[in-house]
Amino acid sequence: MSDALNSFMQTSQISFSDAVFAHYAQSDLTHSELIVYLFLSRWGQQHQEAPAPDALAQAVKMTPAAVYQTINSLLKKQAVALVSVQDNAGHSVDQYDVTPLLRRLLAAPQTTVVNTQQPDDDVTVFNQIEIEFGRPLSPIEQQTISDWLNIDHYDPAIILLALREAVINQKYSLRYIDRILIAWEKQHLTTPQQVRDYQERRNRL
């Protein structure tokens, strides 16, 4: 069990499963989010690193696309957080901290929250990047994409245009895509059409 989860369970005087199931009705988690959340908590008790996307998808009987959607939603709802921890060898590894949801549920009044669904366009971004990269996305890459969508509020269509430009230049990294997005933002290109017009003007030069 991670140090954060172990410490919280000891101080709260309540078991993890009791806390989750007793307050599930007051949470904003969907059924699929609950399944993934419980699996992440169980995984964290047995492993030091975050689960591989394919392994997680197989374990919860979901498609990789559905898993990406669900984890992104859990991050957006601040039910989990992606953190960096040290393994037994002293190496830094990514892990999902599941305590944010528990802290909120145990501290909050008993009120029901309406569930929200992640837009399909967000899922398309995760899927398309994975297809173009030709491999599963790592947890830190999932977090980066989630931040683009939920913190920077980039239009999914603009992210896909940046991905296309990166692929044309044979640059398969989120860092390169991020530089493109920042450059477009500095040029006040905030809609997909503005980006396309800019690309057309550039290509005519």
N, C-alpha and C positions, 0 to 999 in steps of 0.2 A: 504494500500500500504506500502511496506517495506520502511524504512528510506532511504536506498540507492537509490531505484527507485524513490521515491518521491523527494529527493534532486536533483537527476540528471534531472528529468523532469522539475523541477522549474528553474534550471540554464540553461538548453538547450533551453528553450523557444519553445519547439516543443512537440506535443502530442506523446504519446507512439505509438499509431497505425500509425500515420503519419510517424514517424521515421522508423518503421519496414517496412511498405509497400513501402515507397519511396526509400528505399535502399535495398530491398530484392534482386533485380537482381544483385547487387554488392556483395552479401553475398555468402557464400559457403554452405548455408543450403539447404537441400532437401525439398520437399513438406511435407513429414512426420515430419521432424525436425521442420519446421516452425509451423505446427499444435501443436506439443507438446510444443514448445517454447512459443507460444501465450497462450496456456492453463496455463503453469507455471506462466506466467506474470499475467494473470487474477486471478489465484489462490492466488498469492502473494498479490494481492490487497485486498483480502477478508479474508485471513487466515494468521495466524502467523507461522504455521508449514507447512512443505512440505507435499504434497498429498501422501496418501497411494498408493502403486503401483497398487493395484486392482482398486481403484477408478479412478486413472489416466487412466488406460487402458480402463475402461468402458467409461469414459468421451470422449476420443478421438477416440473411436471405433477401437481400436487396441488390439492385443493380448499382454499379459504381456511380452512375449519374444520380440516382436517388440518394446514395450515401453523401455525395458532394453537396447536394441540395440540403440534406438534413444537417450536416455538420456546419455548413454556412449559416443555416437558420439558428442553430444552437449558439454559435459565436455571436450572431447578431442580437439574439435575445439575452446574451450574457449569462447563459446557463453554464457554459464551459469557457475556459480560456486556454490558449496555447502558451505554454511556458517552457523555458529551457532549464533542465535539471542535469545533475552530474550522475553518471552511472558508477558502478563499483570500481571501474578502472580510472575514474576521474575525468572521463570524456563528457562533453556537453551533448545532450540528446534532447529532442523535442518530446513533450508529453502533454496530454490534455488534463487540465486541472478541473475537476467536476464540482469543487466546493462552492463556486459562486452561486449556483442555483440553490444549494442547500442553505447557505447563509441567508439568502433572500427569503426563502420559504419559511424558515424557522423564525425570522424576525418580523415577517409581514402579517397583517391582520388577515383573517379568513375571508377573503373576497375572491370571487371567481373572475378570471381574466379571459377575455375573448381570444380564441386562437387566431393566429395569422399564418398565411401561407407564403412561401418564397416564390417570387415571380419566375415563370418559366424562362424568361430571358436570362436571368442570372445563372440558371442551370446550364443553358446553352454556352455561356462563356466558359464555365468549368470544363464542359465536355469538349468544346472546340479546341481549347488550349491543350488539353490532354491528347487529342487526336493529332494535332500539328506537332507536338513534342514527341509523340510516339512512345509515351510511357505514362505511368500513373503519376499524379502530382503528389509531392511530399506534403506533410502537414504544414510546414512553413510556407510553401507555395500556395496552399489553400487559404492560409491566413492572409497572405498578400493580396490575393484576388478578392477575398472577402472585404478587405480594407478598401480596395478600389471601389467596390460597389456600395459599401455601407458607411464608410467614413469620408472618402473623397467624393462619393456620389457621381462617379463617372457613368455616363450612359453605357449600358452593355454593348450597344451598337458601335460606340466609339472604341471600346476596348477591343472589339473584334476587328475593327479597321486597323488599330495599332498592331494587333497580332498579325494581320495580313501583311503589313509593311515589314514586320520583323521577319516573317517567313520569306518574303521576297528577297530580303537581304541576308537570308540564311543565318539569322541570329535567334537561336532557340533558347532564350532566357527571359525571365520576368523582369530582370533588371533593365534589359534593353527596351522592353515594352514600356516599362515605367518611365524611362527617359523620353520616349515618344509622347506618352500621355502628358508629361510635365511640359514638354516643348509646345504641344498644341494648346495646353491651358494658358501658357504665357502669351500665346498669339491670339488668345480669346476665341479659340475654335471650340465652341461648347455644344454644337449639334453635329450629328453625322453628316448632314448636307454641307455644313461649313467645312468640315474636314475633306469631303469629296471635292468640293470646289477648290480648296487649297491644293489638293493633290493634282488636280487637272491643270491648274495654273503652273505648278512646279514642273509637271511633265512636259508642258509646252515650251519651257525654257531651253 
